[in-house]
């Protein structure tokens, strides 16, 4: 007995999307591990290395914002495959970059491909699994976590073999079969599921309490993730007293923790209110961050980083599900709003930290993401109160 075509196609698209996000996470987390090598090969300062994050984010924000606005008019499959192809080619390009400026330029172009893909993959999942968005997003982010955990290990292995460029060349080649497979698939749902977004609809979305709270909380939260993805190996070397290979494993410990963290968050996502889960998680994030970067050192940093990763991992998918549930017919624009808010923080926080680390120390720079992270809890609490009043759930 075989599955009917829509069910089979749904599974195939799920495999494509999860496979792409695994490799995307892997590529992203190679960046922090390669920073010491770029410092040596290209002879650039800590401040300039901090530009890696905004370079990767610039094209991403442009593309995902544009996709969010016009998703209702796009040929979703064609644009998704095109974005995936751009990612594959530019990752290979990173392996051939001869100067730091070229490396940054290729990152910008890669960001364009990432923005198209990430602007469409969550909305596709949202329509594939309309009754289980929280769980679907949790599994999606779990897949990203699996790739992320492998990223520093792959880069460390490439460096051990003799050249960091091998990691980028191998990853780009690995993406090509996925591009070919996706090109052969039809969508398992009709085009037009996404409502067309006009100016009035966008204004209404931005005034929706859940979505405005999601965007603000995302900005506060993502500074933590952006900071650690870029600077955690450097922190291990300069502040925690670890060697470079061991410091790269520190980043792997943080991202490996996303696997149990997102398994847990996806398991409970549809059983409790998203706002309550976010409040509970945030009550653990802040003290764990402080202990990790201002109390412990040496090998004791590993369990602290792992525990922090477990808590941090659930915030992004829960915030996206929190916002999407308020306007599921506009899942692509909501996804774009979340990605834009997070990307601004993801770009700016590591960049500012690079200049602080160059002028002072990397440990001092860690106060910046902690200060921003404090803003998540009051944002969600205020949103919860406002939503209760709007829906008549309080006296």
PEURHU-V550808 format. One record per residue. RES is the residue in three letters. PHI is phi in degrees with one decimal (NA if undefined). PSI is psi as a letter, one per 30 degrees, with the letter a starting at -180 (NA if undefined). D_LAST is the distance of its C-alpha to the last C-alpha in Angstrom with 1 decimal. Layout:
[[RES & PHI & PSI & D_LAST] [RES & PHI & PSI & D_LAST]]
This chain:
[[UNK & NA & k & 55.4] [UNK & -112.0 & l & 53.9] [UNK & -70.0 & k & 50.5] [UNK & -68.8 & l & 50.1] [UNK & -52.0 & e & 50.4] [UNK & -60.1 & e & 46.7] [UNK & -67.1 & e & 45.9] [UNK & -62.7 & e & 48.9] [UNK & -65.1 & e & 48.0] [UNK & -60.5 & e & 44.5] [UNK & -66.3 & e & 45.9] [UNK & -65.1 & e & 48.5] [UNK & -66.7 & e & 46.1] [UNK & -63.1 & e & 43.9] [UNK & -62.3 & e & 47.1] [UNK & -61.1 & e & 48.0] [UNK & -63.9 & e & 44.6] [UNK & -69.6 & e & 44.4] [UNK & -63.0 & e & 48.0] [UNK & -65.4 & e & 47.6] [UNK & -74.7 & f & 44.6] [UNK & -60.2 & e & 46.5] [UNK & -70.1 & e & 49.4] [UNK & -65.4 & e & 47.1] [UNK & -62.5 & e & 45.6] [UNK & -60.2 & e & 49.0] [UNK & -64.1 & e & 50.3] [UNK & -62.5 & e & 47.4] [UNK & -80.6 & f & 47.9] [UNK & -71.6 & f & 51.6] [UNK & -62.5 & e & 51.0] [UNK & -63.0 & e & 50.1] [UNK & -71.3 & f & 53.0] [UNK & -90.2 & f & 55.5] [UNK & -54.1 & e & 54.7] [UNK & -59.6 & e & 57.5] [UNK & -70.9 & e & 59.9] [UNK & -64.1 & e & 59.1] [UNK & -59.4 & e & 59.6] [UNK & -77.8 & e & 63.0] [UNK & -68.2 & e & 64.2] [UNK & -101.2 & f & 63.0] [UNK & 63.2 & h & 63.3] [UNK & -105.8 & l & 59.9] [UNK & -81.2 & l & 57.8] [UNK & -61.1 & e & 54.4] [UNK & -61.5 & e & 52.9] [UNK & -69.6 & e & 54.4] [UNK & -63.6 & f & 53.3] [UNK & -65.0 & f & 49.8] [UNK & -75.3 & f & 50.3] [UNK & -57.1 & e & 50.3] [UNK & -68.9 & e & 46.5] [UNK & -64.6 & e & 46.1] [UNK & -63.5 & e & 49.2] [UNK & -70.2 & f & 47.7] [UNK & -90.9 & f & 44.4] [UNK & -56.8 & e & 45.9] [UNK & -63.5 & e & 47.1] [UNK & -60.7 & e & 44.2] [UNK & -64.7 & e & 41.6] [UNK & -58.8 & e & 43.8] [UNK & -69.9 & e & 44.3] [UNK & -69.9 & e & 40.8] [UNK & -66.8 & e & 39.3] [UNK & -64.9 & e & 42.0] [UNK & -63.0 & e & 41.5] [UNK & -61.5 & e & 37.7] [UNK & -74.1 & e & 38.3] [UNK & -109.8 & g & 41.1] [UNK & -55.9 & e & 40.4] [UNK & -66.8 & f & 40.0] [UNK & -109.0 & f & 43.6] [UNK & -85.0 & l & 45.2] [UNK & -79.9 & j & 47.5] [UNK & -59.3 & e & 45.4] [UNK & -62.1 & e & 48.1] [UNK & -59.6 & e & 50.8] [UNK & -71.5 & e & 48.6] [UNK & -63.1 & e & 47.4] [UNK & -65.6 & e & 51.0] [UNK & -59.9 & e & 52.2] [UNK & -61.5 & e & 49.7] [UNK & -64.7 & e & 50.7] [UNK & -65.0 & e & 54.3] [UNK & -61.7 & e & 53.8] [UNK & -59.7 & e & 52.1] [UNK & -59.7 & e & 55.1] [UNK & -67.4 & e & 57.7] [UNK & -74.5 & f & 56.1] [UNK & -65.3 & e & 55.7] [UNK & -60.9 & e & 59.4] [UNK & -60.2 & e & 59.9] [UNK & -60.8 & e & 58.3] [UNK & -70.2 & f & 61.0] [UNK & -103.2 & f & 63.7] [UNK & -59.6 & k & 62.2] [UNK & -98.2 & f & 65.1] [UNK & -136.9 & l & 63.2] [UNK & -65.7 & e & 59.8] [UNK & -62.6 & e & 59.3] [UNK & -64.7 & e & 60.1] [UNK & -57.5 & e & 57.7] [UNK & -64.6 & e & 54.9] [UNK & -62.3 & e & 55.8] [UNK & -66.2 & e & 55.8] [UNK & -60.3 & e & 52.3] [UNK & -62.0 & e & 51.1] [UNK & -66.3 & e & 52.6] [UNK & -59.3 & e & 51.3] [UNK & -59.5 & e & 47.8] [UNK & -61.3 & e & 48.2] [UNK & -64.1 & e & 48.9] [UNK & -59.1 & e & 46.0] [UNK & -64.5 & e & 43.6] [UNK & -65.2 & e & 44.8] [UNK & -64.5 & e & 44.6] [UNK & -72.5 & f & 41.2] [UNK & -75.4 & f & 39.9] [UNK & -113.9 & f & 40.8] [UNK & -70.3 & e & 40.6] [UNK & -64.7 & e & 36.9] [UNK & -58.9 & e & 36.4] [UNK & -60.8 & e & 39.3] [UNK & -61.3 & e & 37.6] [UNK & -59.7 & e & 34.3] [UNK & -83.4 & f & 36.2] [UNK & -71.9 & e & 38.3] [UNK & -130.1 & i & 35.4] [UNK & -65.7 & f & 32.4] [UNK & -98.3 & g & 30.7] [UNK & -146.7 & h & 31.2] [UNK & -62.4 & e & 30.8] [UNK & -59.7 & e & 29.4] [UNK & -68.0 & e & 32.3] [UNK & -62.5 & e & 34.8] [UNK & -66.2 & e & 33.9] [UNK & -64.8 & e & 34.1] [UNK & -67.0 & e & 37.5] [UNK & -57.6 & e & 38.6] [UNK & -73.5 & f & 37.7] [UNK & -65.2 & e & 39.3] [UNK & -61.3 & e & 42.5] [UNK & -59.6 & e & 42.3] [UNK & -65.4 & e & 42.1] [UNK & -61.3 & e & 45.2] [UNK & -63.7 & e & 47.1] [UNK & -61.5 & e & 45.8] [UNK & -63.5 & e & 47.0] [UNK & -79.8 & f & 50.5] [UNK & -53.7 & e & 50.7] [UNK & -62.3 & e & 51.9] [UNK & -68.0 & e & 54.2] [UNK & -63.6 & e & 55.8] [UNK & -65.6 & e & 56.4] [UNK & -61.5 & e & 57.8] [UNK & -65.9 & e & 60.1] [UNK & -62.8 & e & 61.3] [UNK & -64.2 & e & 62.0] [UNK & -65.0 & e & 63.9] [UNK & -67.3 & e & 66.0] [UNK & 142.2 & f & 66.9] [UNK & -158.7 & k & 64.7] [UNK & -63.6 & f & 61.0] [UNK & -64.6 & f & 61.8] [UNK & -60.7 & e & 62.4] [UNK & -64.2 & e & 58.7] [UNK & -71.1 & e & 57.8] [UNK & -63.5 & e & 60.8] [UNK & -65.3 & e & 59.9] [UNK & -66.8 & e & 56.2] [UNK & -60.6 & e & 57.2] [UNK & -65.3 & e & 59.7] [UNK & -64.4 & f & 57.2] [UNK & -76.9 & f & 54.9] [UNK & -60.0 & e & 57.6] [UNK & -61.9 & e & 57.7] [UNK & -67.5 & e & 53.9] [UNK & -62.0 & e & 54.4] [UNK & -64.5 & e & 57.1] [UNK & -65.9 & e & 55.1] [UNK & -64.0 & e & 52.1] [UNK & -62.9 & f & 54.4] [UNK & -82.3 & f & 55.7] [UNK & -88.9 & k & 52.3] [UNK & -96.4 & l & 50.5] [UNK & -71.7 & k & 46.8] [UNK & -83.3 & g & 45.3] [UNK & -142.4 & l & 43.0] [UNK & -72.8 & k & 43.8] [UNK & -60.2 & l & 43.7] [UNK & 98.5 & g & 41.0] [UNK & -64.0 & e & 38.0] [UNK & -80.6 & k & 36.7] [UNK & -66.3 & k & 35.4] [UNK & -73.5 & k & 37.5] [UNK & -94.5 & j & 35.7] [UNK & -110.0 & a & 36.3] [UNK & -62.4 & e & 35.2] [UNK & -65.4 & e & 32.2] [UNK & -66.8 & e & 31.0] [UNK & -63.8 & e & 31.5] [UNK & -61.7 & e & 29.5] [UNK & -65.0 & e & 26.6] [UNK & -59.4 & e & 26.8] [UNK & -66.7 & f & 26.8] [UNK & -86.2 & f & 23.7] [UNK & -67.3 & k & 21.8] [UNK & -60.1 & e & 19.4] [UNK & -61.6 & e & 20.7] [UNK & -75.8 & e & 24.2] [UNK & -64.9 & e & 24.2] [UNK & -66.9 & e & 22.6] [UNK & -57.5 & e & 25.2] [UNK & -64.3 & e & 28.0] [UNK & -68.1 & e & 27.2] [UNK & -64.4 & e & 26.7] [UNK & -62.8 & e & 29.8] [UNK & -60.6 & e & 31.8] [UNK & -64.1 & e & 30.8] [UNK & -73.9 & e & 31.6] [UNK & -69.1 & f & 34.8] [UNK & -58.7 & e & 36.6] [UNK & -65.5 & e & 36.8] [UNK & -65.0 & e & 38.3] [UNK & -60.2 & e & 40.6] [UNK & -61.6 & e & 41.9] [UNK & -75.9 & e & 42.7] [UNK & -61.8 & e & 44.3] [UNK & -90.6 & e & 46.7] [UNK & -107.2 & f & 47.3] [UNK & -61.5 & e & 46.9] [UNK & -61.1 & e & 50.6] [UNK & -64.7 & e & 51.6] [UNK & -59.5 & e & 49.4] [UNK & -59.8 & e & 51.1] [UNK & -72.2 & e & 54.5] [UNK & -90.5 & f & 54.0] [UNK & -116.9 & e & 51.5] [UNK & -93.3 & f & 51.3] [UNK & 74.5 & h & 55.1] [UNK & -106.9 & l & 55.4] [UNK & -75.3 & l & 58.1] [UNK & -62.2 & e & 57.4] [UNK & -59.9 & e & 57.5] [UNK & -68.4 & e & 55.3] [UNK & -67.4 & e & 52.8] [UNK & -64.2 & e & 52.7] [UNK & -67.2 & f & 51.8] [UNK & -61.9 & e & 48.9] [UNK & -66.1 & e & 47.4] [UNK & -63.6 & e & 48.1] [UNK & -60.8 & e & 46.3] [UNK & -64.3 & e & 43.2] [UNK & -77.7 & e & 43.3] [UNK & -59.3 & e & 44.3] [UNK & -63.0 & f & 41.1] [UNK & -65.2 & f & 39.3] [UNK & -66.7 & e & 40.7] [UNK & -65.6 & e & 39.0] [UNK & -63.1 & e & 35.9] [UNK & -80.2 & f & 35.5] [UNK & -60.3 & e & 36.6] [UNK & -66.2 & e & 33.7] [UNK & -66.1 & e & 31.1] [UNK & -70.0 & e & 32.3] [UNK & -70.1 & e & 32.3] [UNK & -105.2 & f & 28.6] [UNK & -59.4 & e & 27.4] [UNK & -96.8 & g & 26.4] [UNK & -103.9 & f & 24.9] [UNK & -131.7 & l & 22.1] [UNK & -62.7 & k & 19.8] [UNK & -58.2 & e & 22.0] [UNK & -64.1 & e & 19.7] [UNK & -67.9 & e & 19.6] [UNK & -63.0 & e & 23.4] [UNK & -64.7 & e & 24.0] [UNK & -63.1 & e & 22.2] [UNK & -62.1 & e & 24.3] [UNK & -63.6 & e & 27.5] [UNK & -65.4 & f & 27.1] [UNK & -65.6 & f & 26.9] [UNK & -93.9 & e & 30.4] [UNK & -62.5 & e & 31.9] [UNK & -63.3 & e & 32.0] [UNK & -64.2 & e & 33.8] [UNK & -65.6 & e & 36.1] [UNK & -62.2 & e & 37.1] [UNK & -61.4 & e & 38.0] [UNK & -62.2 & e & 40.0] [UNK & -62.6 & e & 41.8] [UNK & -107.9 & f & 43.1] [UNK & -131.4 & g & 43.3] [UNK & -122.2 & e & 44.2] [UNK & -88.8 & l & 46.2] [UNK & -155.5 & l & 49.4] [UNK & 63.4 & b & 52.2] [UNK & -65.8 & f & 51.7] [UNK & -65.6 & f & 48.6] [UNK & -66.0 & f & 46.9] [UNK & -62.0 & e & 47.1] [UNK & -63.8 & e & 44.6] [UNK & -66.8 & e & 42.2] [UNK & -64.2 & e & 42.4] [UNK & -62.4 & e & 42.0] [UNK & -61.9 & e & 38.8] [UNK & -62.2 & e & 37.4] [UNK & -61.7 & e & 38.4] [UNK & -58.7 & e & 36.5] [UNK & -73.8 & e & 33.2] [UNK & -62.3 & e & 33.8] [UNK & -59.3 & e & 34.9] [UNK & -83.5 & f & 31.6] [UNK & -69.3 & e & 29.8] [UNK & -60.2 & e & 31.5] [UNK & -63.1 & e & 31.2] [UNK & -70.2 & e & 27.6] [UNK & -64.8 & e & 26.8] [UNK & -64.6 & e & 28.9] [UNK & -64.3 & e & 27.3] [UNK & -59.2 & e & 23.8] [UNK & -74.7 & e & 25.0] [UNK & -65.4 & e & 27.1] [UNK & -62.1 & f & 24.5] [UNK & -77.4 & f & 22.8] [UNK & -153.8 & i & 26.1] [UNK & -62.6 & f & 28.7] [UNK & -72.3 & f & 31.0] [UNK & -116.9 & h & 31.5] [UNK & -62.6 & e & 32.1] [UNK & -67.1 & e & 35.2] [UNK & -61.3 & e & 33.7] [UNK & -62.7 & e & 30.7] [UNK & -59.8 & e & 33.3] [UNK & -66.7 & e & 35.2] [UNK & -62.2 & e & 32.4] [UNK & -62.1 & e & 31.7] [UNK & -67.0 & e & 35.5] [UNK & -66.6 & e & 36.1] [UNK & -61.2 & e & 33.4] [UNK & -69.5 & e & 34.8] [UNK & -67.6 & e & 38.4] [UNK & -60.3 & e & 38.2] [UNK & -67.7 & e & 37.1] [UNK & -60.5 & e & 39.5] [UNK & -83.9 & e & 42.4] [UNK & -75.2 & e & 41.8] [UNK & -62.8 & e & 40.9] [UNK & -62.7 & e & 44.0] [UNK & -64.3 & e & 46.2] [UNK & -61.4 & e & 45.1] [UNK & -61.1 & e & 45.5] [UNK & -61.4 & e & 49.0] [UNK & -70.3 & e & 50.0] [UNK & -65.1 & e & 48.4] [UNK & -63.4 & e & 50.2] [UNK & -69.4 & e & 53.5] [UNK & -80.6 & e & 53.2] [UNK & -124.3 & c & 51.8] [UNK & -141.6 & l & 50.8] [UNK & -67.7 & e & 48.7] [UNK & -65.3 & e & 46.8] [UNK & -61.7 & e & 45.8] [UNK & -62.2 & f & 44.7] [UNK & -68.0 & f & 42.3] [UNK & -66.7 & f & 40.0] [UNK & -64.4 & e & 39.0] [UNK & -64.0 & e & 37.2] [UNK & -64.8 & e & 35.6] [UNK & -61.7 & e & 34.2] [UNK & -67.3 & e & 32.8] [UNK & -60.1 & f & 31.3] [UNK & -60.4 & f & 29.1] [UNK & -74.0 & f & 27.2] [UNK & -65.7 & e & 25.9] [UNK & -60.5 & e & 23.3] [UNK & -62.6 & e & 21.4] [UNK & -63.3 & e & 21.7] [UNK & -69.1 & e & 20.1] [UNK & -62.3 & e & 17.3] [UNK & -65.3 & e & 16.5] [UNK & -65.1 & e & 16.8] [UNK & -61.4 & e & 14.5] [UNK & -65.1 & e & 11.7] [UNK & -65.0 & e & 12.7] [UNK & -66.7 & e & 13.0] [UNK & -62.7 & e & 9.6] [UNK & -66.3 & e & 8.3] [UNK & -60.7 & e & 11.3] [UNK & -90.5 & g & 10.9] [UNK & 70.9 & h & 7.5] [UNK & -96.7 & g & 6.8] [UNK & -121.0 & l & 3.7] [UNK & -75.7 & NA & 0.0]]
